C-alpha cells in the first residue's frame, strides 16, 4: 500500500509531512502537488484580462505552473526523506477541477492506505469563504485520512 501526502509548500503541509514521518508506519510514500494552468484558473473570470490570453501551441511545451509544481513536489519528497520516510516519490498532477478532487482521484488510483494533509486551521466564515481542501478530501474520500493541524506557535 501507499501513503499519499498532499503538499503545497505551505508550513502546514510541511508539518503534515513531519508528523507522518514520526507517526506512520513506513510504506511507499507519494508526495503529491496539484497544479493547473493559470489560464484555467482565470477562465471563470473573463474580466480579469484586458486582452485575449493565448497559449503557445507547441507540442512538448511545459506550463510554468507544471514546472513549479514538479519542483515543489521534489522539495516535499526531500523533506519527507530528511524526516525519515523511505521509498518517497514526488508527483505533480494537473488538476481538472478542485484540488481536493484531484487528491481523491490520485488516492483512488494508487489505492492509498492513508491520505495525509495539513490544515490551515481556519474556522467560521473564513473557512466557508476560502474553502478547505482537507475538509473536502475528508468528506469525499473513502479511505483513512489524517488531517494534521497547524503547528503550535510559540507565544
Secondary structure as GFF3:
##gff-version 3
##sequence-region A 1 155
A	DSSP	beta_strand	2	6	.	.	.	ID=ss1
A	DSSP	alpha_helix	11	23	.	.	.	ID=ss2
A	DSSP	beta_strand	28	35	.	.	.	ID=ss3
A	DSSP	alpha_helix	38	42	.	.	.	ID=ss4
A	DSSP	three_ten_helix	46	48	.	.	.	ID=ss5
A	DSSP	alpha_helix	64	82	.	.	.	ID=ss6
A	DSSP	beta_strand	88	94	.	.	.	ID=ss7
A	DSSP	alpha_helix	99	110	.	.	.	ID=ss8
A	DSSP	beta_strand	114	118	.	.	.	ID=ss9
A	DSSP	alpha_helix	124	130	.	.	.	ID=ss10
A	DSSP	alpha_helix	133	140	.	.	.	ID=ss11
A	DSSP	beta_strand	145	148	.	.	.	ID=ss12
###
